[in-house]
Amino acid sequence: MSDLLEKAQDLGRAMTKTETYEKLSRAEQLLNEDPEAQALLEGLQAVQDKVQRLQAAGLQPTEEQMEEVQEARSDMDDNAAVAAFMQAQSEFGELVKEVNGAISEGMKQESAEDSGE
């Protein structure tokens, strides 16, 4: 099992050396350094928390509260740093899906070999 975990760590290190990961890291740094983006993120989090507290209490948020959430999301989407981060995050998610697919393919091949196919 330790060999498997070592290989997983090697894979993780290899992923950090990809252009996709580097783009995500740069985008995250720019996002963290952008005061406007941070304010927008905090604003969205606050309105989402308010809606979640209502729902946890068994109450439905008002239409006005839901519009407030949508407006906060829209404002966030208009921010260049947030948009760049979201794009980079999406691209990294695609890379992770590809890696998971390759792992699954390797498992299928090994399983086929073990069954004598």
C-alpha positions in Angstrom: 0.0 0.0 0.0 2.8 2.4 0.7 4.1 2.0 -2.8 0.7 3.0 -4.1 0.6 6.1 -1.9 4.1 7.0 -3.0 3.0 6.8 -6.6 0.0 8.9 -5.8 2.3 11.5 -4.3 4.5 11.4 -7.3 1.4 12.0 -9.5 0.4 14.9 -7.3 3.8 16.5 -7.7 3.7 15.9 -11.4 0.4 17.6 -11.6 1.8 20.7 -9.9 4.3 21.0 -12.7 1.7 21.3 -15.4 0.9 24.5 -17.2 -2.7 24.1 -16.1 -1.8 24.0 -12.4 0.6 26.9 -12.8 -2.1 28.9 -14.4 -4.5 28.1 -11.6 -1.8 29.1 -9.0 -1.2 32.4 -10.7 -4.9 33.1 -11.0 -5.4 32.3 -7.3 -2.6 34.6 -6.3 -4.1 37.5 -8.4 -7.5 36.8 -6.9 -6.1 36.9 -3.4 -4.3 40.2 -4.2 -7.4 41.9 -5.7 -9.3 43.8 -2.9 -12.3 44.3 -5.2 -12.5 40.6 -5.9 -12.1 39.7 -2.2 -14.9 42.1 -1.3 -17.2 40.5 -4.0 -16.4 37.0 -2.7 -17.1 38.0 0.9 -20.4 39.6 -0.2 -21.5 36.5 -2.0 -20.5 34.3 0.9 -22.5 36.5 3.3 -25.7 36.4 1.2 -25.3 32.6 0.6 -24.8 32.1 4.3 -28.0 34.0 5.1 -30.0 31.9 2.6 -28.5 28.7 4.0 -29.3 29.6 7.6 -32.9 30.2 6.5 -33.1 26.9 4.7 -31.5 25.1 7.7 -34.3 26.6 9.8 -36.9 25.2 7.5 -37.7 28.6 5.9 -37.8 29.5 2.3 -35.7 32.5 1.2 -37.7 35.4 -0.2 -37.5 36.2 -3.9 -35.6 39.4 -2.9 -33.0 37.3 -1.1 -32.5 35.0 -4.0 -32.1 38.0 -6.3 -29.5 39.3 -3.9 -27.6 36.0 -4.3 -27.9 36.2 -8.1 -26.8 39.8 -8.2 -23.7 39.0 -6.0 -22.8 36.2 -8.4 -23.2 38.4 -11.4 -21.1 41.1 -9.9 -18.4 38.5 -9.2 -18.5 37.1 -12.7 -17.9 40.6 -14.0 -14.6 40.9 -12.1 -11.6 40.0 -14.2 -9.6 38.3 -11.4 -12.6 36.1 -10.4 -13.3 35.2 -14.0 -9.7 34.2 -14.7 -9.7 32.1 -11.5 -12.9 30.4 -12.4 -11.6 29.6 -15.9 -8.3 28.3 -14.5 -10.2 26.2 -11.9 -12.4 24.7 -14.6 -9.3 23.8 -16.8 -7.6 22.2 -13.8 -10.8 20.2 -13.1 -10.7 18.9 -16.7 -7.1 17.8 -16.1 -8.1 16.0 -13.0 -10.9 14.2 -14.9 -8.4 13.2 -17.6 -6.0 11.8 -15.0 -8.9 9.9 -13.3 -9.8 8.5 -16.7 -6.3 7.4 -17.3 -6.2 5.7 -13.9 -9.5 4.0 -14.6 -8.2 2.8 -18.0 -5.1 1.4 -16.3 -7.3 -0.5 -13.8 -9.4 -1.9 -16.7 -6.3 -3.0 -18.5 -4.9 -4.7 -15.4 -8.2 -6.4 -14.7 -8.4 -7.7 -18.3 -4.9 -9.0 -18.0 -5.7 -10.7 -14.7 -8.7 -12.4 -16.2 -6.7 -13.7 -19.1 -8.2 -11.5 -21.9 
